Amino acid sequence: MNDKYIIYFVSRTKANMIKFIENKLKQNNLNDLIPTHGNVLTALYESNKKLTMKEIASKIGKDKSTVTALVNRLIDLGYVEKEKCSCDKRVTYINLTQKAMDIEDKFNYISSQVKETAYSNFTEDEKKEFLRLLRKLSTNFKDAT
């Protein structure tokens, strides 16, 4: 096996997935969103609809500065808002707005299409093995830095 193609295909797959998501966002009239916004929105949809920046960063595996930029853009677009904690003024929550709630069904539909496309022709065992191998690959890079 020529293992030099592994990294190529991982990279190519990510690029194809991003194009797929961009097309689905456009088809669903969500042109103002980009695929990485989906990570933040997913974290908020799956929570109590509000999280701190630190919690979002932890859930989506991004550093806080990246999350801050994504959240600020989502604030500008009207999908999220900041709210100071009533108990501790040092804590700021990021809340979904009504605009974000209004697109949740579309968003979940797009997410299901991504998963369905990604895993078509995979058995359950293949999905588990693939996830195990991707985690191993990711850990190799993480441990090397």
Secondary structure as GFF3:
##gff-version 3
##sequence-region A 1 145
A	DSSP	alpha_helix	4	27	.	.	.	ID=ss1
A	DSSP	alpha_helix	35	46	.	.	.	ID=ss2
A	DSSP	beta_strand	50	52	.	.	.	ID=ss3
A	DSSP	alpha_helix	53	60	.	.	.	ID=ss4
A	DSSP	alpha_helix	64	77	.	.	.	ID=ss5
A	DSSP	beta_strand	80	84	.	.	.	ID=ss6
A	DSSP	beta_strand	92	96	.	.	.	ID=ss7
A	DSSP	alpha_helix	98	102	.	.	.	ID=ss8
A	DSSP	alpha_helix	104	119	.	.	.	ID=ss9
A	DSSP	alpha_helix	124	144	.	.	.	ID=ss10
###
